């Protein structure tokens, strides 16, 4: 039964992969945009504000890979700010 569940999860995930990836990309960008806005409000120039937001968020590709690895579970980016 466990093997069947794993197989069905993989089939479902492969069928919906593009939608998951797009949603994840949007969510990551939203977190970075919110932090960028907060930095700008604190008086940081826009280019520097985005750079700081990216640094604070961390390695975007690592977050993507972690979410893809856990695709069988609900995967949502949790803010690190």
N, C-alpha and C positions, 0 to 999 in steps of 0.2 A: 504494500500500500504506500509506503514511504517513497519507493522508487517511482511509482505512478504519479504521485503528487509532484515530485521533483521534475519529472518529464513534462507534465502538463504545465507547470510553472514556467519551464524553459520555452515551451512552444508559445505560450501566451506572451511571455516577455519578448521573444524575438518578433512576434507579430506587432507588438506595440512599442518597439524600441525607439523608433523615430519620434513618436509623440512624447515618450518619457524623456528623451534627450533634449528635446526642445523645451519642455516644461522645466527641466533642471537648469538649462542655460538661462532661461528667463528668470528663474528664482535666484540664481547666483548673481545675475546682473542687477536684479532689484536690491539685493543686500549691499552690493558695491555702490550702487547709485544712492541709496539712503545714507551710507557712511560718507560718501563724497559730499552730499548736501550738508550733512552735519559739519564736515570739515570746512566747507565754504562759509557756513554761518559763523564758524569760529575765527574767520578771517584769513583762512589759507587760500592762496590763489587756486583757481580751478584745476589747472594741470597738476599741481602739487597735491591738491585735495584728492584727486582720483588716484594718484600714485600711492599716497598714504593709505587710502581705503583698500587698495589691492594688497598692500603689504600687511595691513591689519587682518584682512580676510584670510590670507594665507595662500597656499598653493591650490589654485583653482583646479588644475588637472588632477591633483590627488583627491580632491573632494568628488570630482566626477567619477574617478575610478572606484572610489569607495562606494558611491551610490550604485554604480553599475554592478559591483560585486554583491551588493545586498538587494538587487532588484526583486528578489522573491519576497522581500519585506517592504513595508512602506518606506519609501526613501524621500526624505525631505531635508533640505539643508537647514541646519540650525545656525542661527547667527552666532558669531564668535565675538561680537562687539560688546 
